[in-house]
């Protein structure tokens, strides 16, 4: 599947570049990747799957309360995995790696994101990684099937930024499918998470006054915004951040209190502990898949850095100057879709601390009696005076972290 998809993707992408040059719209890039993947590669993968029989299981409905609880548990799993991916990627590349996926999503029309990322990707990926894989491997053990499915799903994205939260979500989706044997529930959760990251979060960010994001708003305008309560869309962003923080905390509580309620049952052909890893992973097909996806993940990490260095040497300019310019990068993948984005985002930052700051600012801005206190607090933090640029930098930090927390899988 991977070989067919990558080969057809390269051919389709080169055809687009030949016809349209460098000005290829985002929807065309997504179509060039999604078409070969969903129409050719995934159906062909069934030729290999049919060699392993499906174990028939009884289907069970999931109550609305159970669905909501597990979905809320997915939120902290997603955020933690996202932070781990950001930290490790930045550490492995000396802080030069950036998550270009967010920039591409923000640059695309929300309807295109909704179609390719919010709807098509969850349906096709859950069909392959949950239904087809788990239905065939669960005979050897439920935990083995869920773990294998989650690992294959995470490696499929082929970038470090998405690997850890995709793996965590893969475990959650796999458990849901194993307990219900119905694909609709994991597809619905997958859709909600992807629509949040690719549609809702970008729409929230678009409500913010662009001057706040680029740092051109004046000191007088900042003070006037605070006095009138019109923060140029910052209120909406703070509300969104507060809601996501609340869901994250609720998810952590549920994960702790429900930790003993996870149910796993012995499979008809449950393998002994010593044979599970050997049977699931030590075969030619799986080894080839692991090697290919790991190599492509590494390539997607280091290739953009070499291109950045080459551009810097050719122009004789420093790294800081080039951070605000578009950089031709090796494909990263949004749900398997290759994208080319910009090298203009911070590698990582304390996301949880930033959300706490957002919640605190939102609470105080909603109280009009505290406007003076907010201004005084801003002055104290900035050494007794209000620096417009510093305030704008703080707004940029909030926006950058909001983008990094809006994950898709």
C-alpha positions as CSV (number, residue, x, y, z in Angstrom):
1,X,0.0,0.0,0.0
2,X,2.7,2.5,1.0
3,X,4.8,1.9,-2.2
4,X,1.8,2.3,-4.5
5,X,0.6,5.4,-2.6
6,X,4.0,7.1,-2.5
7,X,4.8,6.3,-6.1
8,X,1.4,7.6,-7.4
9,X,1.6,10.6,-5.2
10,X,5.0,11.6,-6.6
11,X,3.7,11.2,-10.2
12,X,0.5,13.2,-9.4
13,X,2.4,15.9,-7.6
14,X,5.0,16.3,-10.4
15,X,2.1,16.5,-13.0
16,X,0.6,19.3,-11.0
17,X,3.9,21.2,-10.8
18,X,4.3,20.8,-14.6
19,X,0.9,22.1,-15.3
20,X,0.6,24.8,-12.6
21,X,4.2,25.6,-11.7
22,X,4.9,26.4,-8.1
23,X,1.4,28.0,-7.5
24,X,-0.4,24.8,-6.8
25,X,-3.6,25.3,-4.7
26,X,-3.9,23.4,-1.4
27,X,-7.0,21.4,-2.6
28,X,-5.0,20.1,-5.6
29,X,-2.2,18.9,-3.4
30,X,-4.6,17.2,-1.1
31,X,-6.4,15.6,-4.1
32,X,-3.1,14.4,-5.6
33,X,-2.3,12.6,-2.4
34,X,-5.8,11.5,-1.2
35,X,-6.8,10.2,-4.7
36,X,-4.0,7.6,-5.0
37,X,-4.3,6.7,-1.4
38,X,-8.0,6.2,-1.1
39,X,-8.8,5.0,-4.6
40,X,-5.8,2.9,-5.4
41,X,-3.5,2.1,-2.5
42,X,-6.0,1.2,0.2
43,X,-8.2,-1.0,-2.0
44,X,-5.0,-2.9,-3.2
45,X,-4.1,-3.5,0.4
46,X,-7.1,-5.8,0.6
47,X,-5.2,-8.3,-1.5
48,X,-2.8,-8.8,1.4
49,X,-5.5,-8.6,4.1
50,X,-7.6,-11.4,2.5
51,X,-4.8,-13.9,3.2
52,X,-5.7,-13.5,6.9
53,X,-9.2,-14.6,7.9
54,X,-11.5,-12.3,9.8
55,X,-12.7,-13.4,13.2
56,X,-16.5,-12.9,13.5
57,X,-17.6,-11.1,16.7
58,X,-20.8,-9.9,18.1
59,X,-21.6,-6.2,17.7
60,X,-22.5,-4.1,20.7
61,X,-24.0,-0.6,20.9
62,X,-22.2,2.2,22.7
63,X,-24.3,4.5,24.9
64,X,-24.1,8.2,24.4
65,X,-22.6,8.7,27.9
66,X,-19.8,6.1,27.2
67,X,-19.1,7.7,23.9
68,X,-18.7,11.2,25.4
69,X,-16.5,9.9,28.2
70,X,-14.1,8.1,25.9
71,X,-14.0,11.1,23.5
72,X,-13.1,13.4,26.4
73,X,-10.4,11.0,27.5
74,X,-8.9,11.4,24.0
75,X,-8.3,15.1,24.5
76,X,-5.4,14.9,27.1
77,X,-4.0,11.9,25.2
78,X,-3.9,14.1,22.1
79,X,-2.4,17.1,23.8
80,X,0.3,15.0,25.7
81,X,1.3,13.2,22.5
82,X,1.5,16.5,20.6
83,X,3.8,18.0,23.2
84,X,6.0,15.0,23.2
85,X,6.3,15.1,19.5
86,X,7.1,18.8,19.5
87,X,9.8,18.4,22.2
88,X,11.5,15.4,20.6
89,X,11.4,16.9,17.1
90,X,12.9,20.1,18.3
91,X,15.5,18.3,20.4
92,X,16.5,16.0,17.5
93,X,17.0,19.0,15.1
94,X,18.5,21.5,17.5
95,X,15.3,23.5,17.6
96,X,15.1,24.0,13.8
97,X,12.3,21.6,13.0
98,X,8.8,23.2,12.7
99,X,5.4,21.8,12.4
100,X,4.4,23.0,8.9
101,X,1.0,21.2,9.0
102,X,-0.6,24.1,10.9
103,X,0.4,26.6,8.3
104,X,-1.0,24.6,5.5
105,X,-4.3,24.1,7.3
106,X,-4.6,27.8,8.0
107,X,-3.8,28.5,4.3
108,X,-6.5,26.2,3.0
109,X,-10.2,26.8,2.6
110,X,-12.1,25.4,5.5
111,X,-14.4,23.4,3.2
112,X,-11.4,21.7,1.6
113,X,-10.1,20.8,5.1
114,X,-13.5,19.6,6.1
115,X,-13.8,17.3,3.1
116,X,-10.3,15.8,2.9
117,X,-9.2,15.9,6.6
118,X,-12.5,16.0,8.5
119,X,-14.5,13.4,6.5
120,X,-12.6,11.3,4.0
121,X,-9.5,10.7,6.2
122,X,-11.4,9.3,9.2
123,X,-13.6,7.0,7.2
124,X,-10.7,5.5,5.1
125,X,-8.2,5.3,8.0
126,X,-10.6,3.8,10.5
127,X,-11.6,1.2,7.8
128,X,-8.0,0.1,7.3
129,X,-6.4,0.5,10.7
130,X,-9.3,-0.5,12.9
131,X,-11.7,-2.7,11.0
132,X,-9.4,-4.6,8.6
133,X,-6.3,-4.9,10.9
134,X,-8.0,-5.5,14.3
135,X,-10.6,-7.8,12.9
136,X,-7.9,-10.1,11.6
137,X,-5.4,-9.8,14.4
138,X,-7.7,-10.0,17.5
139,X,-7.7,-13.8,17.3
140,X,-4.1,-13.6,18.6
141,X,-5.0,-11.3,21.5
142,X,-7.0,-8.0,21.8
143,X,-4.1,-6.0,23.3
144,X,-1.8,-7.3,20.5
145,X,-4.3,-6.2,17.8
146,X,-4.9,-2.8,19.4
147,X,-1.2,-2.1,19.8
148,X,-0.3,-3.2,16.3
149,X,-3.1,-1.1,14.8
150,X,-2.1,2.0,16.8
151,X,1.6,1.7,15.8
152,X,0.8,1.1,12.1
153,X,-1.5,4.2,12.3
154,X,1.1,6.4,13.9
155,X,3.9,5.4,11.5
156,X,1.5,6.0,8.6
157,X,1.6,9.7,9.2
158,X,5.4,9.7,8.7
159,X,6.3,12.7,10.8
160,X,7.4,13.0,14.5
161,X,5.0,15.8,15.3
162,X,2.0,13.5,14.7
163,X,3.4,10.2,15.7
164,X,2.8,10.2,19.4
165,X,-0.7,11.6,19.5
166,X,-1.7,9.5,16.6
167,X,-0.4,6.5,18.5
168,X,-2.3,7.5,21.6
169,X,-5.5,8.1,19.7
170,X,-5.0,4.9,17.8
171,X,-5.0,3.0,21.1
172,X,-8.3,4.8,22.1
173,X,-10.0,4.2,18.8
174,X,-8.8,0.6,18.8
175,X,-10.3,-0.1,22.2
176,X,-13.6,1.4,21.1
177,X,-13.7,-0.8,18.0
178,X,-12.6,-3.9,19.9
179,X,-15.4,-3.5,22.5
180,X,-18.2,-2.7,20.0
181,X,-17.1,-4.2,16.7
182,X,-18.8,-1.2,15.1
183,X,-16.7,1.2,13.1
184,X,-19.2,4.1,13.4
185,X,-18.0,5.1,16.9
186,X,-14.3,5.4,16.2
187,X,-15.0,7.1,12.9
188,X,-17.2,9.7,14.7
189,X,-14.5,10.4,17.3
190,X,-11.8,10.6,14.6
191,X,-14.0,13.1,12.6
192,X,-14.7,15.3,15.7
193,X,-11.0,15.5,16.5
194,X,-10.0,16.3,12.9
195,X,-12.7,18.8,12.3
196,X,-11.6,20.6,15.5
197,X,-8.0,20.8,14.3
198,X,-8.6,21.5,10.7
199,X,-11.8,23.6,10.7
200,X,-12.8,25.0,14.1
201,X,-9.4,26.1,15.3
202,X,-8.4,27.8,12.1
203,X,-11.8,29.7,12.0
204,X,-11.1,30.8,15.6
205,X,-7.7,32.1,14.7
206,X,-9.1,33.9,11.7
207,X,-11.3,36.0,14.0
208,X,-8.2,37.6,15.5
209,X,-7.2,41.1,14.3
210,X,-4.3,40.4,11.9
211,X,-2.5,43.4,13.4
212,X,-2.3,41.6,16.7
213,X,-0.7,38.6,15.0
214,X,1.9,40.6,13.0
215,X,2.7,43.0,15.8
216,X,1.7,46.2,14.0
217,X,-1.0,47.3,16.5
218,X,0.0,50.4,18.4
219,X,0.2,50.9,22.2
220,X,-2.8,53.3,22.2
221,X,-4.9,50.8,20.3
222,X,-4.0,48.0,22.7
223,X,-5.2,50.1,25.7
224,X,-8.3,51.2,23.8
225,X,-9.2,47.6,23.1
226,X,-8.8,46.7,26.7
227,X,-11.0,49.6,27.9
228,X,-13.8,48.9,25.4
229,X,-13.6,45.1,25.7
230,X,-13.0,44.7,22.0
231,X,-9.8,42.6,21.9
232,X,-9.8,42.0,18.2
233,X,-11.0,38.4,18.4
234,X,-8.7,37.5,21.3
235,X,-11.8,36.9,23.5
236,X,-13.0,34.1,21.2
237,X,-9.6,32.5,21.2
238,X,-9.4,32.7,25.0
239,X,-12.8,31.1,25.3
240,X,-11.8,28.3,22.9
241,X,-8.6,27.8,24.9
242,X,-10.5,27.7,28.2
243,X,-13.0,25.1,26.8
244,X,-10.1,22.9,25.5
245,X,-8.3,23.2,28.9
246,X,-11.5,22.2,30.7
247,X,-11.9,19.2,28.4
248,X,-8.3,18.3,29.0
249,X,-8.7,18.4,32.7
250,X,-11.9,16.4,32.6
251,X,-10.2,13.8,30.4
252,X,-7.3,13.4,32.8
253,X,-9.8,12.9,35.7
254,X,-11.7,10.3,33.7
255,X,-8.5,8.5,32.7
256,X,-7.6,8.2,36.4
257,X,-11.0,7.3,37.8
258,X,-11.8,4.8,35.0
259,X,-8.4,3.2,34.8
260,X,-9.7,-0.1,36.2
261,X,-12.8,-0.3,34.0
262,X,-11.0,-1.1,30.8
263,X,-12.0,-4.6,29.7
264,X,-10.0,-7.1,27.7
265,X,-10.9,-10.7,27.0
266,X,-8.9,-13.8,26.0
267,X,-9.0,-14.5,22.3
268,X,-9.7,-17.9,20.8
269,X,-6.1,-18.3,19.7
270,X,-4.4,-16.1,22.3
271,X,-0.7,-16.3,21.9
272,X,1.8,-16.8,24.8
273,X,3.5,-13.6,25.9
274,X,6.8,-14.6,24.2
275,X,5.3,-15.2,20.8
276,X,3.1,-12.1,20.5
277,X,5.8,-9.7,19.4
278,X,7.5,-12.3,17.1
279,X,4.3,-13.2,15.4
280,X,2.9,-9.7,15.0
281,X,6.1,-7.8,14.0
282,X,8.9,-10.3,13.0
283,X,7.5,-11.1,9.5
284,X,8.8,-9.8,6.2
285,X,5.7,-7.6,5.4
286,X,5.6,-5.8,8.7
287,X,9.4,-5.4,8.8
288,X,9.3,-3.8,5.4
289,X,6.5,-1.5,6.5
290,X,8.3,-0.5,9.6
291,X,11.6,0.2,7.8
292,X,9.9,2.2,5.0
293,X,7.8,4.4,7.3
294,X,10.6,5.0,9.8
295,X,13.0,6.0,7.0
296,X,10.4,8.4,5.5
297,X,9.8,9.9,8.9
298,X,13.5,10.5,9.4
299,X,13.7,12.0,5.9
300,X,10.8,14.3,6.5
301,X,12.6,15.6,9.6
302,X,16.1,16.2,8.1
303,X,15.4,17.1,4.5
304,X,13.8,20.5,5.1
305,X,16.7,21.4,7.3
306,X,19.2,20.8,4.6
307,X,17.2,22.8,2.1
308,X,17.0,25.7,4.6
309,X,20.8,25.6,5.1
310,X,21.3,25.5,1.3
311,X,19.1,28.6,0.8
312,X,20.9,30.4,3.6
313,X,24.3,29.7,2.1
314,X,23.2,30.8,-1.4
315,X,21.8,34.1,-0.2
316,X,24.3,34.8,2.6
317,X,21.6,35.7,5.0
318,X,21.0,34.5,8.6
319,X,18.5,32.0,9.8
320,X,16.4,34.6,11.6
321,X,15.8,36.5,8.4
322,X,14.6,33.4,6.6
323,X,12.2,32.3,9.3
324,X,9.5,34.6,7.8
325,X,9.8,33.3,4.3
326,X,8.4,30.3,2.6
327,X,10.8,27.4,2.4
328,X,10.5,24.5,0.0
329,X,10.2,21.5,2.3
330,X,10.0,17.8,1.9
331,X,6.4,16.5,2.2
332,X,4.9,16.3,5.7
333,X,1.6,14.5,6.0
334,X,-1.8,15.6,7.2
335,X,-3.5,12.2,7.7
336,X,-1.2,10.9,5.0
337,X,-1.5,13.9,2.7
338,X,1.8,15.5,1.7
339,X,2.0,19.2,2.3
340,X,4.6,22.0,1.8
341,X,4.5,24.7,4.3
342,X,6.4,27.6,5.8
343,X,9.3,27.7,8.2
344,X,7.9,30.4,10.4
345,X,6.6,28.7,13.6
346,X,8.1,28.2,17.0
347,X,9.3,24.6,17.4
348,X,7.5,24.1,20.8
349,X,6.5,25.9,23.9
350,X,4.9,25.2,27.3
351,X,1.4,24.6,26.0
352,X,-0.3,23.7,29.3
353,X,1.1,26.9,30.9
354,X,-0.1,28.9,28.0
355,X,-3.6,27.6,28.2
356,X,-3.6,28.4,31.9
357,X,-2.6,32.0,31.0
358,X,-5.4,32.1,28.4
359,X,-8.0,31.0,31.0
360,X,-6.8,33.6,33.5
361,X,-6.9,36.4,30.9
362,X,-10.3,35.4,29.6
363,X,-11.8,35.3,33.1
364,X,-10.5,38.8,33.9
365,X,-11.4,40.3,30.6
366,X,-15.0,39.2,31.1
367,X,-15.1,41.4,34.2
368,X,-15.3,45.0,33.0
369,X,-14.5,46.3,36.5
370,X,-11.0,44.8,36.2
371,X,-9.9,46.7,33.2
372,X,-7.8,49.0,35.3
373,X,-6.3,46.1,37.1
374,X,-5.4,44.4,33.9
375,X,-3.6,47.5,32.6
376,X,-1.8,47.9,35.9
377,X,-0.7,44.2,35.9
378,X,0.5,44.6,32.3
379,X,2.6,47.6,33.3
380,X,4.1,45.8,36.3
381,X,5.0,42.8,34.1
382,X,6.7,45.1,31.6
383,X,8.7,47.1,34.1
384,X,6.3,49.9,34.7
385,X,5.4,50.8,31.2
386,X,3.3,49.3,28.4
387,X,5.4,48.1,25.5
388,X,3.1,47.5,22.5
389,X,5.6,45.2,20.8
390,X,5.9,43.1,23.9
391,X,2.2,42.9,24.3
392,X,1.9,41.8,20.6
393,X,4.6,39.2,21.1
394,X,2.6,37.8,24.0
395,X,-0.5,37.6,21.7
396,X,1.7,35.8,19.1
397,X,2.7,33.3,21.7
398,X,-0.9,32.5,22.5
399,X,-1.8,32.1,18.8
400,X,1.2,29.9,18.1
401,X,0.4,27.6,21.0
402,X,-3.3,27.5,20.0
403,X,-2.2,26.3,16.6
404,X,0.1,23.7,18.0
405,X,-2.6,22.3,20.3
406,X,-5.1,21.9,17.5
407,X,-4.2,18.4,16.5
408,X,-5.5,16.1,13.7
409,X,-4.8,12.5,13.3
